[in-house]
Amino acid sequence: MRRFIHTYDNIITIEKLLQAWQEFLHDKKKKNDVILFQSKLMDNIFDLYIDLKNKTYVHGGYKAFNISDPKPRQIHKAMVRDRLLHHLIYQEFYGYFDSKFIYDSYSCRIEKGTHRSINRFRQMIRIVSKNSAKTCFVLKCDIRKFFANIDHNILKDILTKHVKDEDIIWLLEQIINSFHTNTDISDSVYIQNDTLSAMAENVSLKGLPLGNLTSQLLVNIYMNEFDQYIKHKLKVKYYIRYADDFVVLSDDKEYLENTLKVMKEFLETKLKLNMHPDKVFIKTIYSGVDFLGWVHFPKHRVLRTATKRRMFRNINKNPKPNTIQSYLGMLSHGNAYKLKRKIKENKI
C-alpha cells in the first residue's frame, strides 16, 4: 500500500502555516477571537511553529455550545491557534486520504455532498429495479452516536498504516487526544486534555468533537475501513455512505438481511460502533425511503416533513434573500414545485 511520504518538518513550515491561515480566515474576518489573533499574526504563527518544531505543542480546550439544526447537537469550538493547526493538517492530508476513499462515500469531500449522493441513489434505484420492472429493496442504516463513539486507539492504528513518520503520528495524536467522551460512564460526559489522567486506566478513550475540521476527515478515514470491507470483501455493488447514514440496494430482500448481520458484526468487532436500533430498516422503494432529508420513490422524491418544517422555521426567523435563494436551490433537487411557489409567494 502506498503510504503518506511527507515528513513532519516538511509539513509544519511557516509558509504552510500562513497558507493554512488564509484558508482558515475565509468568512471569519469579523470574529473577535480571529481579529485578536490576527493583530499579532506573525508572532502567533512563529510561536506555534516553535512549539511544533520542538514538539512542545499542547492543544487547548474547547468552548461548547448547542445547536438544534437539523437536530440537537453539542458543538465544541477550539481556540483560533488550534483551529489554524487543524486547517494545516487538513490541507496536507486531505488529498492523500481522499484518493483512498471509495467513489460512493459522499460526506465532507470535494465535488461530493448530499445532492450528488441523492442523485447517485436515484441512479442505483433505476439500475436495481431495471427502470421499475423489478422490486427494489433498500437497506437503510444509521450509526448510534457516531462522533462520540469513534475509538481513539483504533483510529490511531488506522493512521499508522498510512503514515510512517512518527513525528506526524505524534501531531495527529495531539489532535485526537485533545477531546474525549466516555460513553461507558455517560453519553454527555466530555473529558478534555489532562483531566483524563484522573480517571481509571481502563476507561475507553472515545469521541471526536463536532466542530473540528480535522474531525470530518478523521471520521471518513475511520469509516473507510468499513467502506473497503463492504466493497472489496463483501463485494456489495450498490452501496452509498454519507457520514453515519448508509444504504444498500438489492432486488433480493434475503440478501440484504444477511448482509445486515455481517455489517453489524464488522462494525461492533472492528470499529466498536453500533447501529441505531430505531433507524435500521429494509423497505421497498415503492413505499418511500427516507435518506438525507428526502423521501425517495421510484421516479420522484419529496422533502421530508421534518426538513420542510425546519426550512419554514428558518425562513421565518431570517427572511433575507440569500436564505430564501439557498432553500429554493435545495428544493430544485426534488419534486417541490408547490413548496417553491409557497416560498416565492410568501405564504409560509
N, C-alpha and C positions, 0 to 999 in steps of 0.2 A: 504494500500500500504506500502510495506517495504521501510523504509527511510534510508538515509545515517546516520550511527550511530556514526562515529568517531567524536571526539571533536577537537576543534581548537588547544588546547595545544598539542594534540597527533599528529597533522599534521605538526606543524611548528618547530619541533626539529632540532637541529644542525645536528644530524645523517641523518635525511631525507633531509636536505639541501645539505649535502655532497653527498648523493646518487643522488640527482637531478643534482648536478654539474657534476658528472661522465656521466650522460645521456646527459646533455647539451653539454659537451666537445667533443662529438663524431664528427669528421670531422671539428672541429672549432679551433684546437690547434694552427694554424698558423695565426689566425686573430689577428690584433693588439690590438683591444679592449679586446679580450679574454686573450691575453698574459699579458696585463696590469692588469686586474682583478686578474689573477692567481698569479701575482708577490706578492700580499698581500692577498692570498686566505683566510686564516683563519681570518684575520682582517675583510675582506669584508663580509664573511659569518656571523661572530659574530655580526657585525654592522646590517646586515639585520635581523638576529634573534632578536636582541634587539628591532628594530623598529616594527617587527611583534608582539613580546611579549607585548610591551607597546601600540600597536595599533597606533603608530605614523608613520607607513609606508605610503609613498606617491609615487605613480607610477610616473616615469619620462616621458619625452616627447618621440617623435618618430622622426626618420630620414626617410624622404620619398624619394623613387626613383621609376623610371618607368621601367617596363619590357614589352616586346611585344610578349612573347611566352606562350601560343598559341595566345593570343590576348592582346591588350594594357591594362595594369593594373597598378595601383599605389600601391606599396608595402610600408608598414610602419614598420620600424625596431626599436624595443625598445632597451634600454640600456642593457648591459650584466646583471646587477643586477636584472632588471625586468624580463628578459628572463629566468634567473635562477628560479625565483619565478613561472613563467609560467610552467616550467618543473615540479616543485614541485606539483603544483595544478593538472597538467595533470596526473602525476603518481598516485596521491591519488584518483582522481575522475574517471579516465577512466574506470576501472573495474566495478564500481557500475553502471555508466550510460550505458555502453555498454551492460550490461545484460538487460537493459530496452528497447533497440532498437529492432526493428523488424528484421527478418532474411534478408529481401531484401533491406536493407539500406547498401550501399557499400562504401561510401566516408570516407576516413581517419579512417578506422577501421582495426584492426589486422586481417590478413587472409581474407580480403575482397579485395577492389580495383577494378580497371577498368576491368582487364582481367576476374576476377570471375563474374563481373557484366554482361559483354557481353556474357559470356558463359551461365549464367542464363537466359539472354534474349533469346538466341538461344533455350534453353530448353523450355521456355514458348511458343515460336513460334510453336515448334513441337507439344506441347500439345494442344494449342488452335486450330491450323489448322488440328489437327488429322493427322499429317505427310503429310501435303499438300492436304488433302482430302476436307478441307473446307477453306473458305476465312478467313484470319486472319487480323483484323483491329488493328492498333496501334495508340493510342492517345499519342502524344509526347508533353511535356510541358516544359517550361523554366521560371524561376522567374526573373523578371526585377531587376537589380542592387541588387543582393541578399545580400551580406555582408553590403552594405550601408544602407539597409532598415530594418535591424534587430532592432526591437523596444526594448529599454532598460527596460522599465517598464514591458513589457510582459515577457521578458527573466527573470527578477528578480522574477516575480510572479511564473514562472515555477520552478525556482530553489528552492524557499521557500516551494514548495510542496514536495520536496525531502529532503531538508536539514533543520534540526530543530535547529542546533546550530547557534545562532545569530551572534557570532563572525566569524564563517565561512562565513555566508552571507555577513558580513561586508567586509571580504577579497575578496570575489568574486566581490563585488560591486566596490572595488578599481580597479580591472582589467577592468570591464565593463565600468566604468566611465572615464577611462584613455584616451578614444578616442571617438569622436563623429563625425558624419556627420549630416548636416542639409539639407536634400533633399527638404525641403519646400522652402529654400532660393536659393540654388544652388546645383546641383549634385556634384560639385567639391570643395565645401567649407568644410574644415576639422577644427574642433574645438577641442582643447586639453586642459585638466586639468581645471585650474581656469578661463580661458578665457570665459568659458560658462556663468559665473555669470554676465558678462557684457551684456548678451543678454536678451531678453524679457522672462518672466517666462513661457509663453505659447509655447515656442519653443519645438518642439518634439525632444526628445533625441533618436537618431538612430545611427546604424552603429557599426561594429566591424572591426578592422584592418586586412587586408590581410597581413599576416606575423607573427602574434602571434600564437604560438602553441595552446594556450587556445581557440582561435577563432575557430579552427577546431572542437574542442569538443563542444563549446557553440552553434555553428550553428546546429550541429546534435541534441543537446538537444532541441533546438528551433523547428526544423523541425520534431522531434519525435512526437510532438503534432499532426501534420498533418498526419504523418505515422499511428499513432494509430487510428485517425479518419477514414482514408481510409480503414484500415484493419478490425477494430472492430465495427465501426458504419455503414459504407457503405458496409462492407463485400466484398470489392473488392479482388478477388482471384489472379489476375495476375497483379502485380504492382511492379515496381523497381524504386528506387531513388538513384541517385548519386549526392550529393550536391544539386544544384538547378535544375538539369535535372531529369525528371521522366517520366515514360511511364506506360500506362495501356493497356492491350491487351484483345481483345474480338472478338468473331465471329459475334457480333451484333453492328453495327455502331450507331444505335439509342441509345443503352445503353451507349456508350461512349460519345455521345453528351449530354445526360442527366447527366452523371457523371461529365463531364467537368463543367457544370453550378454549380453544388453543390460544387465542389472543389474550383472553383473561389470564391464563396461566403464565404467558410470557410477561405481561405487564406486572403481575404480582411477584414473580420469582426473580426476574432480571432487572426490573426497574423500580420495584416496590411501589407501584401505583395500582389504584383500584378504579374500576368503572363505577360511575354513579348508578346506584340501583334503580333510580326512578327515571333515568334518561337513556336507557338502552332498550331498543325495540326492533322488531322486524315487521315491516309493513309493505304492502304493495304501493307502487307509485300512484295507482288509481285512487287510493284512499287519502292521498296527500301526505307528503313527508316534510316535516319541519327541519330546515337546515339553513343556518346562517341568516336568520331573520326573515326568510321567505318560506312559504308553504308551497312545495313543488308538486305539480301534477304532470301527466304525460306531455302535454303540449302548452302548458302555461304555468305561471307561478303568481301567487298573491302575497301581499305583505302580511306577515304575522301580526295578529291582533295587538300583542304587547308592543311590538315595534311601532305600529300605527299610533297607539296611544302616546307613546314616548315622543314620537315625532310631533304630534299636535301640541303636546305639553311644552316642548322646547320652542316651537314656533310662537306659541302664546307668550312665553317668557322673553323671547328675543326675536321679535318680528322684523329683523333687519333683512334687507335684500339678499345679502350673501348667505344668510341662514336659509332663507326660502329657496334660493337657487341650488344650494347644496342638497336639500331634500328633494327638489324636483329632479336633480341629476340622479339621485339614488333611485327614485321611482321609475326612471326611464329604463331600468334594468328588469322590470317586471310588467305584469298586466295591472296597471294602476291608473287608467285614464280618469276614472271618477275622482280618485283621490287628488290627482294633479289639478283637475278642474276646481275641486273644492278649495284647494290652497290658493290657486290663482284668483278665484272669486272672493277670497277672504271669508269663507263660510265655515271656518273651523271653530 
